[in-house]
Amino acid sequence: MSTIFRATTLALAVGVALGTATSYAAEATDAAKEESVERIAVVGSRAAPRSVADSPVPIDIVGGDELGKNASSDMLDMLQAAVPSFNVRQQPISDAASFIRPVNLRGLSSDSTLILLNGKRRHRASVLAFQGGGVNDGAQGPDISVIPSVAMKQVEVLRDGAAAQYGSDAIAGVMNFVLKDDAEGGSISVRQGEYFEGDGDQTIVDGNIGLPFTDDGFVNLSFQYKNADATSRSIQRPDAQALIDAGNTAVGDPAMIWGNPEVEDDITLFANVGLDLGNDKEFYMFGNYSDRTGTGGYYYRNPHSRSGVYTDGATGELLVGAMDGNAEACPNIAITSDNILTQPDYIANVANNDNCWAFNELMPGGYTPQFTGEINDVSLVVGTKGEIKGGFLDEALYDISGSVGRNKSTYTLVNTVNPSMGALNADQPNNAFEAGSYIQLEKAVNFDISKGVEMGLEDLVNVAAGLEWREESFEIISGEQASWAQGPLANQGFSVGSHGFAGFSPESQGVNSRRSVAGYVDVEAYITEDFLLGAALRYEDFSSFGDTLNYKLTAQLQVTDELALRASHSTGFRAPTVGQASVVNTQTSLVNGELIQSATYPPTHPVSAELGGVELDPEESVSFAIGAVYQSGDFFMTVDAYNIEVTDRVAQTDKIFITEQNVMNLKGKYPSPELLLGGSVTFFANDFDTTTQGVDIVANYSMALLDGDTKFSLAYNYNATEVDDAGLFTSAFKVRRLEEGIPEHRGTLTMAQSWENVSMFVRANYFGEWFATHADEPDVDSSYGWSETAGSSFTLDAEVSYFVNESWTLSAGANNILDTEAQELQKNGGAYGVVSAKYYESGPFDYNGGFYYVKAQYNF
């Protein structure tokens, strides 16, 4: 394998996503030498791979070893510890979003950050975050948590608008996960840990091995297997305790669990293959298979108050249904005692009446549904790249690739009912319903080419161009009939569909797809030895909403040997996902402290159209950034300020209640619209504009201390978002969540120390004040206890490792080692009892408290 080819292998690591192919204008031997002494990134430029200091845009590079220095095995938590402008939170009682958590880079939604794997666009998850904490309401981004740290060579985080270079979604930036490419060696490790509270036990086994693929290639394989127990940060609900005190022995203690879901048999396999074909050409292939099952809880259904199941929402009386359809023979019963099971009229007219039915007969203590999601994720990328020999494209570099990615989420409800089925629910084994599946499928084909052109400047002018074709589809598969059917009590006041998460009906089933074609051109040149200019232009046409044209300009000036200035300006866009345009979902939501059925329809659905829904348009953005890089000896520092304006942002609307007038207007347009009355509807809409401003500061300093090597690392982010224009569907509560839901100030300070046989690190994390909310309830700053402004917090992480010999390493550590508590719900507020939770769910760090772990690793 030639020296030039080895260097261009890294330069061409970016692939399928349009604009991700790199060029190699500088001499390959120099780049190869540079790579050996400092980390190199391929994102942000199509010219030769650059170090962080030489990049005209801000880039964080997090090594695979650094990622592993965290108590969590979840890639999301690892990145949050390493990149201050990256935020993620736990999401209990949030359907499948409890397992595939949405993230934020620079305060924007998770689908505003483009995710790459080995430079290729990563497919989205099939899960939409229906309770996304304001910023991520309805977001549909890729599932980053499926990527194990053991497979990572490094992660490159481009903190700059880059849609003109990389296409849709790159408004906030780009994250490129680079797989290991070793042809020999490997490791296997076992990690065990649990929270200080004694729950959430985790066992993770992972490994990596590099193998030769003939004499000129490699096969690098990685795996991770994980099981994690659920956590509970619950309190007993006062209403449940009152039932127990009144003699109802069927109520649990606690009645519901609020905490992390249980994760079972989480298996992930990654493979990365490369083969030198000779003559400076290479074949590459990589992909993954992942599968896991997660189980989480829902809210408790009180047998004295849950409307649509136990009670009539209008009167508060016990709902009594006639299984033979003669409703007059089975009148509702007023609840006049603390335990209706002991009321004489209940005993006589329901308990001892075969025709008259109430759910107290099946579940006398109420019930708490459980939600199980099986998430399956697969992908494959195949391509070839190299150097053209001869002709007018002599020495040009090309990259041709194709990819396919698929994410499927299958949902099952346990310990729940379809209220409209009445007594027929007893026929459902374990009171379980298979609710159906979502499938996200993406395909892409790319051709990219780049060449250094002599134009009489300081260096060759790098010119790159390419074409891309993409297809994206979102499929809904209906659930079993019992999960969506209208049973015999549907017209007697009982809700329809499996409670907690209604199954997808055959009317919802189907595939919606979209295609796009795109072309780009990119130019980058050193005007002088110290002045770099770059420009990119990208045109893309979508089969759904039309075309878009975006540009980007970058510049870097090397003022002195130690100081460089850089700046960028770009326009961008984010295409609404096919899932956002076509998803159908019915779930249970908290509104004014009460559980109600809430349906989500496509924006062009008849019900959405009645409420103001229209076809979605893409978001558009304008970004400005300016920064400085300073390095002197062992000290390195970057400061970057940014401003991002996003118009026509796509998000899930607030809940809109169906009125009698709406029902009348829907007659003939939608079957049985009267069943919607009393419930709420949401859909996706382009409904608000925002401006996000911030500053990133990153600094490192290395020195000799305590007879060892010491490195200090500081990373700080200030990020403020302002809603410029809120539309009809964006409430004042949502505006406040968008502006204050994420701390404006976030920082980490790390000290890493190493000796011959021991290494350690201590990391302090700072989180500024934030707007604490719970269960998406809009009861702002009231005595009810759903929201308040929470103060700043510090957490402390630490790890120590002992190198037994060249093969064995033993480690022990903890996250939040001081067990800093999350913000507690107001004890005098109603939320404290209704949701059975001790803490607000929207906090910037893990509400579960301290977590400790031990790890043993064998290297070979």
C-alpha positions in Angstrom: 0.0 0.0 0.0 1.5 3.3 -1.0 2.3 6.2 1.3 0.0 8.5 -0.6 -2.8 6.0 -0.4 -2.5 5.5 3.3 -2.8 9.3 3.8 -5.7 9.7 1.4 -7.5 6.9 3.2 -8.1 9.3 6.1 -8.8 12.2 3.7 -11.6 10.3 2.1 -13.1 9.0 5.2 -16.2 11.0 4.7 -18.7 9.4 2.2 -22.3 8.9 1.4 -23.8 12.2 2.7 -23.5 14.7 0.0 -20.7 17.0 0.6 -18.8 14.6 2.9 -16.2 13.5 0.4 -12.8 15.2 1.1 -10.1 16.2 -1.2 -6.4 16.0 -0.8 -4.6 19.1 -2.0 -1.6 19.2 0.3 1.2 16.7 0.0 0.1 13.3 1.3 3.4 12.5 3.1 3.1 15.7 5.2 -0.5 14.9 6.2 0.5 11.4 7.2 3.2 12.7 9.4 0.9 15.3 11.0 -1.7 12.6 11.7 0.9 10.7 13.8 1.4 13.5 16.3 -2.1 15.2 16.6 -5.7 14.4 16.1 -7.0 15.1 12.6 -10.6 15.8 11.5 -12.2 15.3 8.1 -15.4 17.2 8.8 -15.7 20.9 8.1 -13.5 21.0 5.0 -13.1 19.0 1.8 -9.5 19.8 1.5 -6.8 17.8 3.3 -7.8 16.6 6.8 -7.0 19.3 9.3 -6.0 19.5 12.9 -8.3 21.3 15.3 -6.1 24.4 15.2 -5.9 24.6 11.4 -9.7 24.3 10.9 -11.6 27.4 9.7 -14.6 26.2 11.7 -14.7 24.9 15.4 -14.3 21.2 15.8 -14.1 19.0 18.9 -12.3 15.7 18.6 -13.1 13.2 21.3 -10.9 10.0 21.3 -12.3 6.6 21.9 -10.4 6.2 25.1 -11.8 9.5 26.5 -15.3 8.4 25.7 -14.9 5.3 27.8 -14.0 7.4 30.9 -17.6 7.6 32.1 -19.9 5.6 34.3 -22.5 5.4 31.6 -22.2 3.0 28.7 -24.6 5.2 26.7 -22.9 7.2 24.0 -25.2 10.2 24.7 -24.0 10.5 28.3 -20.4 10.1 27.2 -20.7 13.0 24.7 -22.5 15.2 27.2 -19.5 14.9 29.5 -17.1 15.7 26.7 -18.9 18.4 24.7 -20.4 21.3 26.7 -22.8 22.5 24.0 -24.2 18.9 23.7 -27.2 18.2 26.0 -29.3 15.2 26.7 -31.7 14.2 29.5 -33.5 11.2 30.8 -37.1 10.8 29.7 -39.2 8.6 32.0 -42.8 7.8 30.9 -42.2 9.0 27.4 -43.0 6.0 25.2 -40.1 4.9 23.0 -38.3 8.2 23.6 -37.4 6.8 27.0 -35.1 4.4 25.1 -34.0 6.6 22.2 -33.5 10.0 23.9 -33.4 13.2 21.8 -30.3 15.4 22.1 -29.4 19.0 21.6 -26.4 20.7 20.1 -26.2 24.4 20.7 -29.8 24.4 22.0 -31.4 23.2 18.8 -33.5 20.1 18.3 -31.9 16.7 17.8 -32.8 16.6 14.1 -30.9 19.9 13.6 -27.6 18.0 14.0 -26.4 15.8 11.1 -25.0 12.5 12.3 -22.3 10.7 10.2 -20.7 7.3 10.6 -17.3 7.1 9.0 -18.4 10.2 7.1 -21.6 8.7 5.8 -25.1 10.1 6.6 -26.6 8.0 9.4 -30.3 7.0 9.1 -32.9 8.3 11.5 -34.6 6.4 14.3 -38.2 5.4 13.7 -39.0 7.0 17.1 -40.5 10.6 17.3 -40.1 12.4 20.6 -43.8 13.2 21.3 -42.9 14.6 24.7 -39.6 16.3 23.8 -39.3 18.8 26.6 -40.2 21.8 24.4 -37.0 21.9 22.3 -37.4 18.4 21.0 -41.2 18.2 20.7 -41.7 15.8 17.8 -38.0 15.6 16.9 -36.8 12.6 14.8 -33.1 12.3 14.8 -30.7 9.3 14.5 -30.3 6.8 17.4 -26.8 7.8 18.7 -27.1 5.5 21.8 -26.8 2.4 19.6 -23.1 3.3 18.8 -20.7 1.7 21.4 -17.6 3.5 22.5 -15.5 0.3 22.1 -16.0 0.6 18.3 -14.9 4.3 18.2 -11.5 5.6 17.0 -12.8 9.1 17.6 -15.8 11.4 17.4 -15.6 14.7 15.5 -18.0 17.4 16.5 -18.3 20.2 14.0 -20.0 23.1 15.9 -21.0 25.2 12.9 -23.9 25.5 10.4 -22.9 23.2 7.5 -26.1 22.4 5.5 -24.4 23.8 2.3 -21.7 21.3 2.7 -23.5 18.3 4.1 -27.2 18.8 3.3 -30.3 18.8 5.4 -30.1 18.7 9.2 -26.7 20.3 9.6 -28.1 23.6 11.1 -26.5 23.2 14.5 -23.5 21.2 13.3 -22.3 17.8 12.4 -21.1 14.8 14.5 -18.9 12.2 12.7 -18.4 8.9 14.5 -15.2 7.3 13.2 -14.9 3.5 13.5 -11.6 1.8 14.5 -9.6 0.5 11.5 -6.9 -1.5 13.2 -5.9 -4.7 11.5 -4.5 -6.3 14.6 -5.0 -6.3 18.4 -8.1 -5.7 20.4 -9.7 -5.7 23.8 -12.5 -7.2 25.9 -13.9 -5.7 29.0 -16.6 -6.3 31.7 -18.1 -3.4 33.6 -20.5 -3.6 36.5 -22.2 -0.7 38.3 -25.3 0.6 40.1 -26.7 3.8 41.5 -25.9 4.9 45.1 -29.6 4.2 45.8 -28.9 0.5 45.2 -30.9 0.1 42.0 -30.3 0.4 38.2 -27.8 -2.4 38.2 -25.9 -2.5 34.9 -23.7 -5.2 33.4 -21.9 -4.4 30.1 -19.6 -6.7 28.2 -17.9 -5.3 25.2 -15.0 -6.1 22.9 -13.1 -5.2 19.8 -10.7 -7.1 17.5 -8.7 -6.1 14.4 -7.9 -8.7 11.8 -6.0 -8.7 8.6 -8.0 -8.9 5.3 -5.5 -10.4 3.0 -2.1 -8.6 3.2 -3.6 -5.2 2.1 -6.7 -4.8 4.2 -8.4 -5.0 7.6 -11.6 -6.2 9.3 -12.3 -4.5 12.5 -15.2 -6.0 14.6 -16.8 -4.6 17.8 -19.6 -5.8 20.0 -21.4 -4.7 23.2 -23.9 -6.6 25.3 -25.8 -4.8 28.0 -28.5 -5.3 30.6 -29.8 -2.6 32.9 -32.3 -2.8 35.7 -35.0 -0.1 36.1 -34.6 2.7 38.7 -37.3 4.1 40.9 -37.3 7.7 42.2 -41.0 7.4 43.2 -43.2 8.4 46.0 -46.6 6.9 46.8 -49.4 9.0 45.3 -51.7 10.4 48.0 -54.8 9.2 46.1 -53.4 5.7 46.0 -52.6 5.8 49.7 -56.1 7.0 50.4 -57.5 3.9 48.7 -55.3 1.7 50.7 -56.4 3.4 53.9 -60.0 2.8 52.9 -59.4 -0.9 52.6 -58.6 -1.4 48.9 -56.0 -4.1 49.1 -55.4 -4.2 45.3 -53.4 -1.0 45.2 -49.7 -1.2 44.8 -47.1 0.6 47.0 -46.0 2.6 45.2 -48.9 2.6 42.7 -46.6 3.6 39.8 -42.8 3.6 39.2 -41.1 6.8 38.0 -37.6 6.2 36.9 -35.3 4.8 34.2 -36.7 1.9 32.1 -35.4 -1.6 32.2 -33.2 -2.6 29.3 -32.8 -6.2 28.3 -30.5 -8.0 25.9 -29.1 -4.9 24.4 -26.8 -6.3 21.7 -24.8 -4.3 19.2 -22.4 -5.5 16.5 -20.3 -3.1 14.3 -18.0 -4.1 11.5 -15.5 -1.9 9.5 -13.7 -3.4 6.5 -11.1 -1.8 4.2 -9.1 -3.4 1.3 -6.4 -1.9 -0.8 -7.2 -2.7 -4.5 -3.9 -1.4 -5.7 -3.1 1.6 -7.9 -4.2 3.9 -5.1 -7.7 2.6 -4.9 -9.6 1.1 -2.0 -12.8 -0.9 -1.3 -14.6 -0.1 2.0 -17.6 -1.5 3.8 -19.1 -1.0 7.3 -22.4 -1.4 9.1 -24.1 -2.6 12.2 -26.8 -4.8 13.7 -28.4 -3.8 16.9 -31.4 -5.0 18.9 -32.7 -4.2 22.4 -35.9 -4.3 24.5 -36.8 -1.7 27.0 -39.7 -1.7 29.4 -41.0 1.4 31.2 -44.0 2.5 33.2 -46.9 4.8 32.6 -49.2 6.8 35.0 -51.4 5.2 37.5 -55.1 4.9 36.6 -57.2 5.6 39.7 -60.3 3.4 40.0 -62.3 6.3 41.4 -61.4 9.0 38.9 -59.9 7.8 35.6 -62.3 9.1 33.0 -63.2 7.0 30.0 -62.3 3.8 31.9 -63.6 4.0 35.5 -65.6 7.2 35.4 -67.7 9.5 33.2 -65.6 12.6 32.6 -68.7 14.9 32.7 -70.2 13.7 36.0 -67.4 11.9 37.8 -69.8 8.9 38.3 -68.7 5.3 38.0 -69.0 4.3 34.3 -71.2 1.2 34.0 -71.5 -0.4 30.6 -74.1 -2.8 29.3 -72.4 -5.6 27.5 -75.6 -6.3 25.6 -75.8 -2.7 24.4 -78.8 -1.7 26.4 -77.2 1.2 28.3 -80.5 2.2 30.0 -80.4 -1.1 32.0 -77.0 -0.2 33.5 -77.0 3.3 34.8 -73.8 5.0 36.1 -73.3 5.0 39.9 -72.4 8.0 42.0 -69.1 7.4 44.0 -70.2 8.2 47.5 -67.5 6.4 49.6 -63.7 6.1 49.8 -63.9 2.6 48.5 -66.6 2.0 45.9 -66.0 -1.8 46.1 -67.9 -1.7 49.4 -70.9 0.5 48.2 -74.2 -1.5 48.2 -75.3 -0.1 44.8 -72.0 -1.2 43.3 -72.3 -4.7 44.8 -75.9 -5.2 43.7 -75.8 -3.6 40.3 -72.3 -4.4 39.1 -70.5 -7.0 41.1 -73.5 -9.3 41.1 -74.8 -8.4 37.6 -73.5 -10.4 34.6 -74.6 -7.8 32.0 -73.5 -4.5 33.8 -69.8 -4.0 33.7 -67.3 -1.7 35.4 -63.5 -2.0 35.3 -63.4 -2.2 39.1 -64.3 -5.9 38.5 -61.2 -6.6 36.5 -58.7 -4.2 38.1 -60.2 -3.1 41.5 -57.1 -1.2 42.6 -56.7 0.6 39.4 -53.7 -0.1 37.1 -50.4 1.2 35.8 -49.7 0.2 32.1 -46.3 -0.8 31.1 -44.8 0.1 27.8 -42.3 -2.3 26.0 -40.4 -1.2 23.0 -38.2 -3.5 20.9 -35.8 -1.4 18.8 -34.0 -3.0 15.9 -31.4 -1.1 13.9 -29.3 -2.2 10.9 -27.2 -0.4 8.3 -24.7 -1.2 5.5 -22.4 1.1 3.5 -20.4 -0.1 0.6 -18.1 2.0 -1.6 -14.8 2.5 -3.3 -12.5 5.5 -3.4 -9.1 6.4 -4.7 -7.1 8.4 -7.2 -7.8 8.8 -10.9 -4.8 8.2 -13.1 -4.4 10.0 -16.4 -6.5 12.4 -18.4 -7.7 15.9 -17.4 -8.8 14.4 -14.0 -5.3 13.1 -13.3 -4.6 12.9 -9.6 -8.2 13.7 -8.7 -9.8 11.8 -5.9 -13.1 10.1 -6.1 -15.5 8.4 -3.7 -18.5 6.3 -5.0 -20.8 4.7 -2.4 -24.2 3.3 -1.6 -25.9 2.9 1.7 -29.0 1.5 3.4 -30.2 2.0 7.0 -33.3 0.7 8.7 -34.7 1.3 12.2 -37.8 -0.5 13.4 -39.5 0.0 16.8 -42.2 -2.4 17.8 -44.5 -1.5 20.8 -46.3 -3.7 23.3 -48.6 -2.6 26.1 -48.8 -4.8 29.3 -51.1 -4.5 32.3 -53.6 -2.3 30.4 -57.0 -2.5 28.8 -59.0 -1.4 25.8 -61.8 0.2 27.8 -64.4 -0.1 24.9 -64.0 -3.9 25.1 -65.3 -4.1 28.6 -65.4 -7.7 30.0 -63.7 -8.9 26.8 -60.4 -7.6 28.2 -60.3 -10.7 30.3 -59.5 -12.6 27.1 -56.2 -10.7 26.6 -53.4 -12.8 28.1 -51.5 -10.7 30.8 -53.7 -7.8 29.7 -51.2 -7.3 26.9 -51.7 -5.7 23.5 -49.2 -5.5 20.6 -49.7 -2.0 19.4 -47.8 -2.1 16.1 -44.5 -0.8 14.6 -42.8 2.2 13.0 -40.1 1.6 10.4 -37.7 4.2 9.1 -35.8 3.1 5.9 -33.2 5.2 4.1 -31.2 4.6 1.0 -28.5 6.8 -0.7 -26.1 6.8 -3.6 -23.2 9.2 -3.8 -20.5 10.2 -6.3 -17.9 12.7 -5.1 -14.8 14.0 -6.8 -12.1 16.5 -5.8 -8.9 17.8 -7.3 -6.1 20.3 -6.5 -6.0 22.9 -9.3 -3.0 25.1 -10.0 -4.2 28.8 -10.2 -1.0 30.6 -9.3 -1.8 31.0 -5.6 0.2 30.0 -2.6 -1.0 26.4 -2.9 -3.2 24.3 -5.1 -6.9 25.4 -5.1 -9.0 22.5 -3.9 -12.1 22.0 -6.1 -14.7 19.4 -5.1 -18.1 18.5 -6.6 -20.6 15.7 -6.3 -24.0 14.3 -6.8 -26.4 12.5 -4.4 -29.6 10.6 -4.6 -31.6 9.7 -1.5 -34.8 8.0 -0.6 -36.5 8.1 2.8 -39.6 6.2 3.9 -41.6 6.0 7.1 -43.9 2.9 7.5 -46.6 2.2 10.1 -47.6 -1.4 10.7 -50.9 -1.9 12.4 -51.2 -3.6 15.8 -53.4 -6.5 16.8 -57.1 -5.9 16.5 -57.8 -5.7 20.2 -55.4 -2.8 20.5 -57.4 -0.5 18.3 -60.9 -2.0 17.9 -64.1 -0.2 18.9 -65.6 -2.7 21.4 -69.2 -3.0 22.5 -68.9 -0.1 25.0 -67.4 2.4 22.6 -70.7 4.4 22.4 -71.3 4.3 26.2 -68.5 6.7 27.3 -65.6 4.2 27.3 -62.3 5.1 25.5 -61.2 3.2 22.5 -57.8 1.6 22.1 -55.2 0.1 24.4 -54.7 2.6 27.2 -51.5 4.4 27.5 -50.6 3.9 23.8 -53.4 3.0 21.4 -52.6 0.5 18.7 -52.3 1.5 15.1 -55.4 0.7 13.1 -55.4 -0.6 9.5 -56.4 2.9 8.4 -53.1 4.2 9.9 -51.0 1.5 8.2 -49.0 2.3 5.2 -45.7 3.6 3.7 -44.9 7.3 3.0 -41.7 8.1 1.1 -39.7 11.0 -0.3 -36.9 11.2 -2.8 -34.3 13.9 -3.3 -31.4 14.7 -5.7 -28.6 17.1 -5.0 -25.5 18.6 -6.4 -22.7 20.7 -4.9 -19.5 22.5 -5.6 -16.9 23.4 -3.0 -13.8 25.6 -3.4 -11.0 26.2 -0.9 -7.7 28.0 -1.4 -4.9 29.7 0.5 -4.9 33.2 -1.0 -1.6 33.8 0.9 0.5 31.5 3.1 -1.5 32.6 6.1 -5.0 33.4 4.6 -7.5 30.6 3.8 -10.8 31.1 2.0 -13.5 28.6 1.3 -16.9 28.6 -0.4 -19.6 26.0 -0.9 -22.8 25.9 -2.9 -25.4 23.2 -2.8 -28.7 22.7 -4.7 -31.2 20.0 -3.6 -34.6 19.1 -4.9 -37.2 17.1 -2.9 -40.1 15.3 -4.3 -42.3 16.6 -1.5 -41.8 20.4 -1.1 -39.5 21.5 -3.9 -35.9 22.7 -4.1 -33.5 24.7 -2.0 -30.2 26.5 -2.6 -27.7 27.1 0.2 -24.2 28.5 0.5 -21.3 28.7 3.0 -18.3 31.0 3.3 -15.3 30.3 5.6 -12.0 32.1 6.3 -9.0 31.7 8.5 -6.1 34.2 9.1 -2.9 33.1 10.8 -2.0 36.3 12.5 1.1 35.0 14.3 2.6 31.6 14.9 0.5 31.4 18.0 -2.7 33.2 17.0 -5.3 32.5 14.3 -8.6 34.1 13.6 -11.5 32.4 11.8 -15.0 33.1 10.7 -17.9 31.6 8.8 -21.3 32.5 7.3 -23.8 30.2 5.9 -27.4 29.5 5.0 -29.0 26.2 5.8 -32.2 24.1 5.9 -33.8 21.2 7.6 -36.3 19.2 5.6 -39.3 18.0 7.7 -38.9 14.3 8.1 -41.3 11.9 6.4 -42.3 10.7 9.9 -43.3 14.2 11.0 -45.4 14.5 7.8 -47.2 11.2 8.1 -47.1 9.8 11.7 -50.2 8.7 13.5 -50.2 8.1 17.2 -52.5 8.0 20.2 -51.1 8.2 23.7 -52.1 9.3 27.2 -51.0 12.7 28.3 -51.3 14.8 31.4 -53.4 18.0 31.0 -54.3 20.1 34.0 -53.4 17.3 36.3 -55.7 14.8 34.5 -54.9 11.9 32.1 -56.5 12.3 28.7 -56.2 10.5 25.3 -54.2 12.7 22.9 -54.0 11.8 19.2 -51.3 12.9 16.7 -52.3 13.0 13.0 -50.4 14.1 9.9 -50.7 17.9 9.3 -52.9 17.3 6.2 -55.2 14.8 7.9 -58.9 15.9 7.9 -58.8 16.4 11.7 -55.6 18.4 11.5 -56.8 20.4 8.6 -60.0 21.3 10.6 -57.7 22.7 13.3 -55.4 24.6 10.9 -52.9 22.0 9.8 -51.2 22.5 6.4 -48.4 20.7 4.5 -45.0 21.2 6.1 -42.2 23.4 4.6 -38.5 23.1 5.4 -36.9 25.1 8.1 -34.4 27.7 6.9 -31.4 29.1 8.8 -28.8 31.8 8.6 -25.6 31.4 10.7 -22.7 33.7 11.5 -19.6 32.6 13.5 -16.3 34.2 14.5 -13.5 32.8 16.6 -9.9 32.6 17.5 -7.3 29.9 18.1 -4.3 30.4 20.3 -1.6 27.8 21.0 1.8 28.3 22.7 3.8 25.3 23.8 1.6 23.0 25.9 -1.3 25.5 26.0 -4.1 25.5 23.5 -7.3 27.5 23.5 -10.2 28.3 21.1 -13.0 30.9 21.5 -15.9 30.9 19.1 -19.0 33.1 19.1 -22.1 32.2 17.0 -25.5 33.4 15.9 -28.1 31.1 14.4 -31.4 32.3 13.1 -34.0 29.6 12.2 -37.3 30.4 10.6 -40.4 28.2 10.1 -39.2 25.7 12.7 -41.1 22.4 12.6 -42.4 21.1 15.9 -45.4 19.3 17.3 -48.2 21.6 18.3 -49.5 22.0 21.7 -52.6 19.9 22.5 -55.8 21.3 20.8 -59.1 20.2 22.3 -61.9 19.0 20.0 -65.1 21.0 20.3 -68.6 20.2 19.3 -68.3 22.6 16.3 -65.2 20.7 15.2 -67.2 17.4 15.3 -70.0 18.9 13.2 -67.5 20.2 10.6 -65.9 16.7 10.4 -69.1 14.9 9.6 -68.6 13.2 6.3 -64.8 13.9 6.3 -63.8 11.6 9.2 -65.5 8.4 10.5 -67.1 8.7 14.0 -65.7 12.2 14.8 -67.9 12.2 17.9 -65.4 9.8 19.5 -62.8 12.6 19.4 -64.9 14.9 21.6 -63.3 15.5 25.0 -59.9 14.5 23.7 -57.0 16.5 22.2 -55.1 16.5 19.0 -51.6 17.5 17.9 -49.9 17.7 14.6 -46.7 19.1 13.1 -46.5 22.7 12.0 -44.0 25.4 10.9 -45.0 27.7 13.8 -42.1 29.7 15.2 -38.8 31.4 14.6 -35.8 31.5 16.9 -32.4 33.2 17.3 -29.7 31.3 19.1 -26.5 33.1 20.3 -23.6 31.7 22.2 -19.9 31.3 22.9 -17.8 28.2 23.1 -14.5 28.2 25.0 -12.1 25.2 24.9 -8.7 25.1 26.6 -6.1 22.5 27.3 -2.8 22.7 29.2 -0.3 19.9 29.7 2.5 19.8 32.3 4.6 17.6 34.6 3.1 17.4 38.1 3.3 15.0 41.0 6.0 13.0 39.3 3.7 12.3 36.4 2.0 13.7 33.4 -0.9 16.1 33.9 -3.4 17.6 31.5 -6.0 20.2 32.4 -9.0 20.6 30.1 -11.6 23.4 30.3 -14.7 23.5 28.1 -17.5 26.1 28.5 -20.6 27.0 26.5 -22.9 29.9 26.8 -26.1 29.4 24.7 -29.2 31.6 24.7 -32.3 31.1 22.5 -35.0 33.7 21.9 -38.3 32.9 20.2 -38.7 35.7 17.6 -42.1 34.9 16.4 -44.5 32.4 18.0 -47.4 31.3 15.8 -50.9 30.2 16.6 -49.9 26.8 18.0 -47.0 27.9 20.2 -48.0 28.8 23.7 -46.3 31.1 26.1 -45.3 28.0 28.1 -43.6 26.4 25.2 -41.8 29.7 24.4 -40.4 29.7 27.9 -39.3 26.0 27.6 -37.6 26.9 24.3 -35.8 29.9 25.9 -35.1 28.6 29.4 -35.4 24.8 29.4 -31.7 24.2 28.8 -29.1 25.9 31.0 -27.6 28.9 29.3 -24.3 28.2 31.1 -22.5 24.8 31.0 -18.9 24.0 31.7 -16.6 21.2 32.6 -13.1 21.2 34.1 -11.1 18.0 33.9 -7.7 17.1 35.5 -6.2 13.9 34.1 -3.1 12.5 35.8 -1.0 9.5 34.7 2.0 7.6 36.1 3.7 4.5 35.0 1.2 2.1 36.4 -1.7 4.3 37.4 -3.9 6.9 35.7 -6.8 8.9 37.1 -9.1 11.8 36.2 -11.4 14.2 38.1 -14.1 16.1 36.2 -16.2 18.9 37.6 -19.4 19.7 35.8 -21.3 23.0 36.1 -24.9 23.5 35.0 -26.5 27.0 35.2 -30.1 27.7 36.2 -32.9 26.4 34.1 -36.7 26.2 33.8 -37.7 23.0 35.6 -40.9 21.4 34.3 -42.7 18.1 34.6 -44.8 15.9 32.3 -45.1 18.8 29.7 -47.6 20.5 32.0 -48.1 24.2 31.3 -49.0 25.3 34.9 -46.2 27.9 35.0 -44.9 29.1 38.4 -48.1 28.3 40.2 -48.6 26.6 43.6 -49.6 23.4 41.8 -46.0 22.5 41.5 -45.5 21.6 37.8 -42.7 24.1 37.1 -40.2 26.6 38.6 -36.8 28.1 38.0 -34.1 25.8 39.3 -30.7 27.1 40.5 -27.3 26.1 39.2 -25.7 22.8 40.2 -22.3 21.1 40.4 -21.5 17.4 39.9 -18.2 15.6 40.2 -17.0 12.5 38.3 -13.8 10.5 39.0 -12.0 7.4 37.8 -8.8 5.6 38.7 -7.1 2.9 36.6 -4.4 0.5 37.5 -2.3 -1.1 34.8 -1.5 -4.6 36.1 0.6 -5.4 33.1 0.6 -4.8 29.4 -2.7 -6.7 29.0 -4.8 -6.1 32.1 -6.3 -2.8 33.3 -8.5 -2.5 36.4 -10.7 0.6 36.9 -13.1 2.0 39.4 -15.0 5.3 39.3 -18.2 7.1 39.8 -20.4 9.8 38.1 -21.8 12.4 40.4 -19.6 11.1 43.2 -21.0 13.7 45.6 -24.5 12.5 44.9 -25.8 15.9 44.0 -29.6 15.8 44.0 -31.7 16.9 41.1 -34.3 19.6 41.5 -37.1 18.2 43.6 -40.8 18.8 42.8 -42.5 21.2 45.1 -43.8 19.1 47.9 -46.8 21.3 48.6 -47.8 21.2 44.9 -50.3 18.8 43.3 -47.6 17.5 40.9 -45.8 15.8 43.7 -48.6 13.3 44.2 -50.1 13.1 40.7 -47.0 11.9 38.9 -45.5 9.9 41.8 -42.1 11.4 41.1 -39.6 13.0 43.4 -37.8 15.1 40.9 -38.5 17.2 37.8 -37.8 15.1 34.7 -36.4 18.0 32.6 -33.1 18.3 34.5 -29.7 18.8 32.8 -28.1 15.9 34.7 -29.2 12.4 35.8 -32.0 12.6 38.4 -31.0 9.2 39.7 -28.1 10.5 41.7 -24.6 9.0 42.0 -23.5 5.9 40.1 -20.4 3.9 40.8 -18.8 1.2 38.7 -15.8 -1.2 38.4 -14.3 -2.4 35.2 -11.7 -5.0 34.1 -10.2 -4.8 30.6 -7.9 -7.3 28.8 -5.9 -5.9 25.8 -4.3 -8.2 23.2 
